[in-house]
Amino acid sequence: MSKSKPHDHIAGMADLARKHGELAQASSEVITRRLELAVSPNVLTADGQAEMARMVPEKAHAFARSGSETVFHLNAMLLRAGSDWLRETTFAAQATTQMLTAATPAAALQAQQDYLAGLTQRMTASGNALVAASTALQAAALAPVHRTATSNARRLKR
């Protein structure tokens, strides 16, 4: 498990927002150019036909890759959550044992406080990891669609 600072994922979120903006701009440019092509006589040329024919397959490929990335990252997130849960049940069982076998009520209370202090730290770390993982998932899912749309926009500007 990598140790990350509580707000390392902020830069990833900012990059994700920027890429969403780029995707919106590129999509607008591509749709506009393809609509112009569709109503022009150039649509009947070999280049025009090739451009129109690539629309559906390229989207299917980009979204299939996006779906694959989503499944991959979701699986990693589920494995992390399961691991965290199993680890926490171990800590809870240990704390319960310490509380039940404590020599004094004060020792039982201390065992409970120690467990709760550790729980707070562990849940904070797990929450931060979840935010970072969900940002990574979104970035990975967006990447193939972003790549396709921005590539098309660059190509169609020529």
N, C-alpha and C positions, 0 to 999 in steps of 0.2 A: 504494500500500500504506500503510495507516494505521499509525502508530507507537503501540503500546499498551504500557503498563507490564506487567511480567511477571505481575502478579496481578490485573489489571483484571477478569478473568472470574469472580472469586470472588463478587462481588455478583450476577452473573447466575446462578451456580449456586445461591446461597441463594434467590433469587427463584424459580427453577425448582422447588426443593424445596418452597417454600411453596405454589406453585400446584398441585403434585402433591397436597399435603395438602388443599387446597381442593377439588380435583377429587374426591378420595376421599370427602370429607364430603358434597359436593353430590350425587354419584352415589348415595350411600347414602340421602340424603333423598328424591331423586327416585324411586328404586326402591321405597322404602317407601311413598311416597304413591301411586304408580301401582298397586302391589299392593293397597293398601287400596281404591283406586277399582275395580280389576278385580273384587273380590269384593263390592262394594256395589251396591245397586240404582241408584245414580247412574251406573253405567257405561252404562245404557240411555238416559240423557238426551243431548241434543245436545252439551252440553259434555263429558260423559263420553266420548262417541264421538269427538269431535274430539281429546280428549287421547290416547286410545288410538291414533288414526290418525296422530298426528304422530310417534310413537316411532321407527318405522323410517326415514322420510324424513329426519328431523333427524339421526339418527346417520349415515346414508349421506352427507348433505351435509357434516357435520363431519369425518368421516373422509376424504372425498374432498379437502376443503380441506387437511387435515393432510398427506395424501399429496402434494399439489401443493407445499406448503411444503417438505416433505422433499426432493423431487426438485430444487426450485430451490436449496436450500442445499447439497445434495450436489454439484450441478453447480458451484457456486461454489467449493466445497472442492477438487473435482478440478481445476478450472482453476488454482487457487492452487498445488496440489501439482505440477502439470505445469510451471507457470511457475518454481517453485522449483527443480525438477529441471533444467530447461533452463538456468537461470541458473548452477546449480552445475556443470553440465558445462562451461560456458564458463570459470568460475574454475579448474576442474581442468585444462582444456586450457592455460590461460595459465600455471598453476603448473608443469605438466609441461614446457612450452616453456622457462620460466625455469630449471628444474632441468637440462634437457638442454643448454642453451646457456650455463650458468654458467661463468665463467672459472676458478673454483676449486671444490674440494669444499666449502669453507666457504660459498661463495655458493650452491651447490646446496642445502646443508642449510638455509641461511637462507630460501631460497625455499619449501622444504618446510615449515618451521616457520611461516612467514607464512601459507601456505595453510591449515594445520591450525588456527591461531589464528582465522582468519576463518571457517573451516568451523564451528568450535565456536559462534561467535557467530551465524552464519546459521542453524544447525540449532536452536539455542535459540529464536531468534525464530520460526522456522517451527513449532516445537513449541508455543510459546505461542499462535501464531495458530491452529493446529489445535484446541487446546483451546477457545479462545474461539469459533471457528466451530462446533464441535460443540455447545457450549452454546447458541449462537444457533439452531442447527438444532433442537435439542430444544425450546427455547422456542417457536419458530415452529410446530413440529408439534403441540405441546400446546395452543397458543392457541385454535384453533377448537373443540376438544373441551371445553376448560376453559370457554370462553365459553358454549357450548351448555348444559353441565351446570349451571353456576352460574346462568345465566339461568332455566333450568327450575326449579331449587330456589327461587329468589326468587319466581317466578310461582306455584308450587304451594303456597307458604306462605300466600298470600292467602286 
